Amino acid sequence: MDEREFNEAVSERVREARRRAGVTQEYVARRAGLTRGSITNIESGTQTPPLYRLALIAAAVGAEPADLLPSLHLDEASGLAARHAADVAAVWAQASKSRSAGGEG
């Protein structure tokens, strides 16, 4: 998976999570401190949110940040910039730890 494919997967997950939550782009934008245009761009894949904003978007739609990220194995992360691959790995590790502590994993 390269960076473009990764960003497309994030945009799809954000859009699907928002729709499942039954909230508008405007609602998510307000909760995440963004404009509706930014949410539109994120959902269309033309803008990629930084992790902090992605976490706020997740909270606005009642999801965990890891739910908005595609699963990524280290060998698949070779197409991502090193800082992005490390960020993704950190989020997944924290989500796994949280789920294990809560009895979900």
N, CA, C and O atoms as a DFTB+ gen file, in Angstrom:
420 C
 N C O
     1  1       0.854      -1.170       0.000
     2  2       0.000       0.000       0.000
     3  2       0.900       1.234       0.000
     4  3       1.761       1.382       0.867
     5  1       0.695       2.110      -0.972
     6  2       1.485       3.338      -0.998
     7  2       0.711       4.458      -0.304
     8  3      -0.407       4.248       0.167
     9  1       1.300       5.627      -0.245
    10  2       0.693       6.737       0.494
    11  2      -0.652       7.145      -0.100
    12  3      -1.589       7.438       0.642
    13  1      -0.758       7.168      -1.411
    14  2      -2.020       7.544      -2.057
    15  2      -3.123       6.566      -1.678
    16  3      -4.226       6.981      -1.323
    17  1      -2.832       5.270      -1.753
    18  2      -3.822       4.245      -1.401
    19  2      -4.198       4.337       0.074
    20  3      -5.362       4.174       0.440
    21  1      -3.212       4.595       0.905
    22  2      -3.465       4.746       2.334
    23  2      -4.418       5.915       2.580
    24  3      -5.396       5.775       3.314
    25  1      -4.135       7.067       1.968
    26  2      -4.979       8.250       2.154
    27  2      -6.390       8.019       1.619
    28  3      -7.359       8.496       2.210
    29  1      -6.517       7.298       0.516
    30  2      -7.845       6.973      -0.010
    31  2      -8.618       6.098       0.975
    32  3      -9.817       6.293       1.175
    33  1      -7.937       5.146       1.582
    34  2      -8.580       4.270       2.557
    35  2      -9.035       5.066       3.783
    36  3     -10.117       4.822       4.317
    37  1      -8.210       6.017       4.227
    38  2      -8.601       6.870       5.361
    39  2      -9.834       7.672       4.987
    40  3     -10.775       7.760       5.777
    41  1      -9.848       8.254       3.803
    42  2     -10.996       9.081       3.408
    43  2     -12.280       8.263       3.373
    44  3     -13.332       8.735       3.806
    45  1     -12.199       7.048       2.862
    46  2     -13.382       6.182       2.829
    47  2     -13.852       5.840       4.233
    48  3     -15.053       5.836       4.504
    49  1     -12.917       5.553       5.124
    50  2     -13.275       5.192       6.497
    51  2     -13.894       6.369       7.240
    52  3     -14.833       6.187       8.015
    53  1     -13.382       7.559       7.013
    54  2     -13.955       8.752       7.647
    55  2     -15.390       8.950       7.161
    56  3     -16.300       9.159       7.964
    57  1     -15.587       8.883       5.851
    58  2     -16.921       9.072       5.274
    59  2     -17.904       8.023       5.799
    60  3     -19.019       8.356       6.199
    61  1     -17.484       6.754       5.794
    62  2     -18.359       5.680       6.264
    63  2     -18.691       5.832       7.746
    64  3     -19.835       5.619       8.149
    65  1     -17.707       6.198       8.554
    66  2     -17.944       6.372       9.996
    67  2     -18.915       7.520      10.252
    68  3     -19.782       7.424      11.120
    69  1     -18.768       8.602       9.498
    70  2     -19.683       9.739       9.662
    71  2     -21.100       9.348       9.289
    72  3     -22.052       9.692       9.991
    73  1     -21.240       8.634       8.191
    74  2     -22.574       8.215       7.761
    75  2     -23.205       7.256       8.761
    76  3     -24.393       7.365       9.063
    77  1     -22.406       6.307       9.280
    78  2     -22.927       5.376      10.294
    79  2     -23.387       6.120      11.537
    80  3     -24.371       5.740      12.172
    81  1     -22.667       7.180      11.879
    82  2     -23.021       7.959      13.065
    83  2     -24.252       8.832      12.821
    84  3     -24.872       9.327      13.762
    85  1     -24.594       9.011      11.553
    86  2     -25.765       9.819      11.219
    87  2     -25.567      11.304      11.477
    88  3     -26.511      12.009      11.834
    89  1     -24.346      11.777      11.298
    90  2     -24.065      13.196      11.514
    91  2     -23.626      13.838      10.206
    92  3     -23.208      13.164       9.265
    93  1     -23.733      15.142      10.178
    94  2     -23.387      15.889       8.970
    95  2     -21.906      16.254       8.953
    96  3     -21.220      16.194       9.973
    97  1     -21.439      16.629       7.782
    98  2     -20.070      17.121       7.668
    99  2     -19.890      18.375       8.508
   100  3     -18.836      18.570       9.113
   101  1     -20.896      19.217       8.550
   102  2     -20.840      20.443       9.345
   103  2     -20.650      20.123      10.831
   104  3     -19.861      20.777      11.513
   105  1     -21.375      19.117      11.328
   106  2     -21.253      18.706      12.731
   107  2     -19.832      18.225      13.023
   108  3     -19.220      18.643      14.006
   109  1     -19.315      17.353      12.172
   110  2     -17.964      16.824      12.363
   111  2     -16.953      17.962      12.314
   112  3     -16.028      18.010      13.125
   113  1     -17.124      18.864      11.377
   114  2     -16.204      19.995      11.232
   115  2     -16.177      20.830      12.507
   116  3     -15.101      21.164      13.003
   117  1     -17.329      21.165      13.036
   118  2     -17.390      21.966      14.267
   119  2     -16.690      21.254      15.413
   120  3     -15.910      21.863      16.147
   121  1     -16.969      19.960      15.567
   122  2     -16.379      19.183      16.674
   123  2     -14.867      19.036      16.533
   124  3     -14.157      18.969      17.536
   125  1     -14.372      18.987      15.308
   126  2     -12.945      18.771      15.065
   127  2     -12.171      20.076      14.860
   128  3     -10.956      20.052      14.664
   129  1     -12.872      21.213      14.905
   130  2     -12.202      22.494      14.708
   131  2     -11.765      22.738      13.276
   132  3     -10.755      23.394      13.022
   133  1     -12.540      22.200      12.344
   134  2     -12.246      22.351      10.918
   135  2     -13.427      23.020      10.228
   136  3     -14.460      23.268      10.848
   137  1     -13.268      23.306       8.956
   138  2     -14.391      23.806       8.167
   139  2     -15.097      22.621       7.513
   140  3     -14.530      21.536       7.390
   141  1     -16.330      22.843       7.101
   142  2     -17.035      21.794       6.370
   143  2     -16.293      21.456       5.091
   144  3     -16.258      20.296       4.680
   145  1     -15.700      22.457       4.459
   146  2     -14.912      22.224       3.258
   147  2     -13.747      21.272       3.508
   148  3     -13.420      20.438       2.663
   149  1     -13.128      21.407       4.671
   150  2     -12.034      20.488       5.010
   151  2     -12.538      19.063       5.157
   152  3     -11.885      18.124       4.701
   153  1     -13.691      18.891       5.789
   154  2     -14.254      17.543       5.936
   155  2     -14.600      16.984       4.560
   156  3     -14.350      15.810       4.286
   157  1     -15.173      17.816       3.697
   158  2     -15.464      17.389       2.327
   159  2     -14.180      16.944       1.635
   160  3     -14.154      15.901       0.981
   161  1     -13.119      17.728       1.776
   162  2     -11.840      17.385       1.156
   163  2     -11.248      16.111       1.743
   164  3     -10.687      15.295       1.012
   165  1     -11.365      15.934       3.043
   166  2     -10.862      14.714       3.689
   167  2     -11.624      13.501       3.167
   168  3     -11.026      12.478       2.833
   169  1     -12.940      13.624       3.101
   170  2     -13.756      12.500       2.638
   171  2     -13.555      12.203       1.158
   172  3     -13.777      11.073       0.723
   173  1     -13.145      13.186       0.385
   174  2     -12.907      12.953      -1.045
   175  2     -11.466      12.539      -1.320
   176  3     -11.123      12.170      -2.443
   177  1     -10.625      12.601      -0.290
   178  2      -9.241      12.182      -0.452
   179  2      -8.297      13.259      -0.947
   180  3      -7.142      12.963      -1.254
   181  1      -8.753      14.503      -1.034
   182  2      -7.875      15.572      -1.503
   183  2      -7.126      16.261      -0.362
   184  3      -6.229      17.068      -0.606
   185  1      -7.487      15.949       0.867
   186  2      -6.813      16.501       2.044
   187  2      -6.641      15.373       3.048
   188  3      -7.554      14.571       3.246
   189  1      -5.487      15.307       3.678
   190  2      -5.227      14.291       4.688
   191  2      -5.096      14.969       6.036
   192  3      -4.272      15.869       6.199
   193  1      -5.903      14.546       7.015
   194  2      -5.832      15.208       8.321
   195  2      -4.606      14.748       9.113
   196  3      -4.207      13.587       9.022
   197  1      -4.013      15.656       9.888
   198  2      -2.972      15.211      10.807
   199  2      -3.608      14.312      11.875
   200  3      -4.821      14.349      12.079
   201  1      -2.803      13.523      12.541
   202  2      -3.334      12.556      13.503
   203  2      -4.184      13.199      14.587
   204  3      -5.199      12.627      14.985
   205  1      -3.800      14.364      15.071
   206  2      -4.584      15.041      16.098
   207  2      -5.997      15.307      15.593
   208  3      -6.967      15.043      16.304
   209  1      -6.122      15.821      14.389
   210  2      -7.440      16.102      13.814
   211  2      -8.197      14.804      13.531
   212  3      -9.415      14.743      13.701
   213  1      -7.481      13.779      13.104
   214  2      -8.120      12.489      12.855
   215  2      -8.730      11.950      14.149
   216  3      -9.818      11.374      14.135
   217  1      -8.027      12.138      15.264
   218  2      -8.559      11.705      16.560
   219  2      -9.810      12.503      16.919
   220  3     -10.764      11.941      17.457
   221  1      -9.819      13.797      16.631
   222  2     -11.006      14.615      16.897
   223  2     -12.169      14.213      15.992
   224  3     -13.321      14.197      16.427
   225  1     -11.872      13.892      14.746
   226  2     -12.905      13.419      13.819
   227  2     -13.481      12.109      14.335
   228  3     -14.696      11.915      14.326
   229  1     -12.615      11.213      14.783
   230  2     -13.078       9.930      15.327
   231  2     -14.006      10.162      16.504
   232  3     -15.060       9.533      16.589
   233  1     -13.635      11.055      17.416
   234  2     -14.484      11.342      18.570
   235  2     -15.837      11.900      18.129
   236  3     -16.868      11.570      18.717
   237  1     -15.834      12.734      17.110
   238  2     -17.084      13.347      16.631
   239  2     -18.052      12.323      16.052
   240  3     -19.266      12.524      16.082
   241  1     -17.513      11.223      15.524
   242  2     -18.378      10.202      14.919
   243  2     -18.516       8.962      15.813
   244  3     -19.079       7.949      15.399
   245  1     -17.997       9.054      17.040
   246  2     -18.122       7.950      17.981
   247  2     -17.283       6.736      17.630
   248  3     -17.689       5.599      17.874
   249  1     -16.109       6.979      17.055
   250  2     -15.221       5.887      16.655
   251  2     -13.879       6.038      17.358
   252  3     -13.578       7.088      17.924
   253  1     -13.092       4.999      17.318
   254  2     -11.714       5.066      17.792
   255  2     -10.847       5.535      16.627
   256  3     -11.141       5.208      15.477
   257  1      -9.795       6.288      16.895
   258  2      -8.923       6.724      15.800
   259  2      -8.437       5.562      14.928
   260  3      -8.352       5.694      13.707
   261  1      -8.124       4.441      15.545
   262  2      -7.639       3.287      14.772
   263  2      -8.694       2.773      13.805
   264  3      -8.359       2.166      12.787
   265  1      -9.978       3.012      14.117
   266  2     -11.043       2.570      13.215
   267  2     -11.002       3.322      11.884
   268  3     -11.537       2.852      10.880
   269  1     -10.368       4.484      11.887
   270  2     -10.307       5.300      10.673
   271  2      -9.041       5.049       9.863
   272  3      -8.839       5.646       8.806
   273  1      -8.191       4.158      10.370
   274  2      -6.936       3.841       9.682
   275  2      -6.980       2.430       9.128
   276  3      -7.455       1.512       9.798
   277  1      -6.494       2.250       7.922
   278  2      -6.407       0.883       7.391
   279  2      -5.337       0.109       8.148
   280  3      -4.352       0.687       8.608
   281  1      -5.531      -1.180       8.272
   282  2      -4.521      -2.027       8.896
   283  2      -3.280      -1.998       8.016
   284  3      -3.374      -2.081       6.791
   285  1      -2.144      -1.882       8.635
   286  2      -0.917      -1.723       7.881
   287  2       0.186      -2.537       8.538
   288  3       0.530      -2.306       9.697
   289  1       0.736      -3.483       7.802
   290  2       1.854      -4.275       8.289
   291  2       3.134      -3.577       7.865
   292  3       3.147      -2.846       6.874
   293  1       4.200      -3.795       8.603
   294  2       5.443      -3.076       8.317
   295  2       5.908      -3.237       6.877
   296  3       6.399      -2.276       6.284
   297  1       5.767      -4.423       6.299
   298  2       6.194      -4.600       4.919
   299  2       5.309      -3.819       3.947
   300  3       5.756      -3.456       2.859
   301  1       4.058      -3.557       4.333
   302  2       3.155      -2.774       3.485
   303  2       3.395      -1.280       3.639
   304  3       2.981      -0.495       2.785
   305  1       4.056      -0.881       4.713
   306  2       4.266       0.532       4.994
   307  2       5.416       1.127       4.201
   308  3       5.708       2.315       4.339
   309  1       6.070       0.333       3.382
   310  2       7.245       0.822       2.670
   311  2       6.921       1.984       1.740
   312  3       7.806       2.782       1.432
   313  1       5.677       2.101       1.284
   314  2       5.302       3.197       0.403
   315  2       4.958       4.470       1.136
   316  3       4.766       5.509       0.503
   317  1       4.874       4.421       2.459
   318  2       4.555       5.602       3.244
   319  2       5.833       6.270       3.723
   320  3       6.859       5.619       3.922
   321  1       5.751       7.566       3.902
   322  2       6.872       8.259       4.520
   323  2       7.080       7.646       5.899
   324  3       6.115       7.268       6.563
   325  1       8.322       7.545       6.330
   326  2       8.648       6.881       7.600
   327  2       7.857       7.461       8.761
   328  3       7.407       6.708       9.625
   329  1       7.673       8.771       8.807
   330  2       6.943       9.367       9.929
   331  2       5.490       8.932       9.932
   332  3       4.913       8.759      11.005
   333  1       4.873       8.748       8.765
   334  2       3.487       8.295       8.705
   335  2       3.378       6.840       9.122
   336  3       2.472       6.475       9.870
   337  1       4.283       6.017       8.649
   338  2       4.258       4.597       9.005
   339  2       4.414       4.427      10.507
   340  3       3.729       3.599      11.107
   341  1       5.300       5.194      11.120
   342  2       5.500       5.115      12.568
   343  2       4.260       5.584      13.311
   344  3       3.883       4.985      14.319
   345  1       3.617       6.649      12.832
   346  2       2.394       7.141      13.463
   347  2       1.289       6.101      13.405
   348  3       0.595       5.866      14.395
   349  1       1.127       5.478      12.243
   350  2       0.097       4.449      12.082
   351  2       0.372       3.281      13.025
   352  3      -0.537       2.784      13.690
   353  1       1.612       2.852      13.076
   354  2       1.969       1.739      13.955
   355  2       1.684       2.088      15.414
   356  3       1.211       1.235      16.165
   357  1       1.960       3.315      15.826
   358  2       1.721       3.736      17.200
   359  2       0.228       3.744      17.524
   360  3      -0.175       3.298      18.598
   361  1      -0.585       4.241      16.612
   362  2      -2.035       4.269      16.840
   363  2      -2.586       2.851      16.947
   364  3      -3.389       2.561      17.835
   365  1      -2.159       1.967      16.047
   366  2      -2.630       0.578      16.091
   367  2      -2.180      -0.116      17.364
   368  3      -2.942      -0.889      17.944
   369  1      -0.956       0.144      17.812
   370  2      -0.462      -0.475      19.048
   371  2      -1.287      -0.015      20.237
   372  3      -1.653      -0.825      21.088
   373  1      -1.583       1.273      20.303
   374  2      -2.390       1.790      21.411
   375  2      -3.799       1.232      21.363
   376  3      -4.361       0.887      22.403
   377  1      -4.385       1.136      20.163
   378  2      -5.738       0.575      20.034
   379  2      -5.760      -0.885      20.472
   380  3      -6.694      -1.316      21.148
   381  1      -4.757      -1.636      20.098
   382  2      -4.691      -3.050      20.490
   383  2      -4.562      -3.174      21.991
   384  3      -5.203      -4.027      22.605
   385  1      -3.734      -2.327      22.588
   386  2      -3.556      -2.350      24.044
   387  2      -4.874      -1.996      24.743
   388  3      -5.255      -2.645      25.718
   389  1      -5.567      -0.970      24.245
   390  2      -6.841      -0.566      24.839
   391  2      -7.893      -1.657      24.720
   392  3      -8.638      -1.914      25.666
   393  1      -7.955      -2.296      23.565
   394  2      -8.940      -3.347      23.363
   395  2      -8.642      -4.550      24.247
   396  3      -9.561      -5.180      24.771
   397  1      -7.364      -4.870      24.414
   398  2      -6.984      -5.982      25.277
   399  2      -7.331      -5.698      26.722
   400  3      -7.813      -6.577      27.437
   401  1      -7.090      -4.482      27.149
   402  2      -7.400      -4.096      28.526
   403  2      -8.907      -4.114      28.777
   404  3      -9.357      -4.392      29.888
   405  1      -9.678      -3.816      27.734
   406  2     -11.130      -3.791      27.865
   407  2     -11.777      -5.124      27.593
   408  3     -13.000      -5.241      27.665
   409  1     -10.981      -6.143      27.278
   410  2     -11.532      -7.474      27.029
   411  2     -12.080      -7.671      25.646
   412  3     -12.750      -8.668      25.378
   413  1     -11.797      -6.701      24.726
   414  2     -12.331      -6.831      23.371
   415  2     -11.363      -7.536      22.444
   416  3     -11.783      -7.965      21.368
   417  1     -10.099      -7.682      22.791
   418  2      -9.137      -8.194      21.832
   419  2      -8.525      -9.407      22.245
   420  3      -7.688      -9.953      21.526
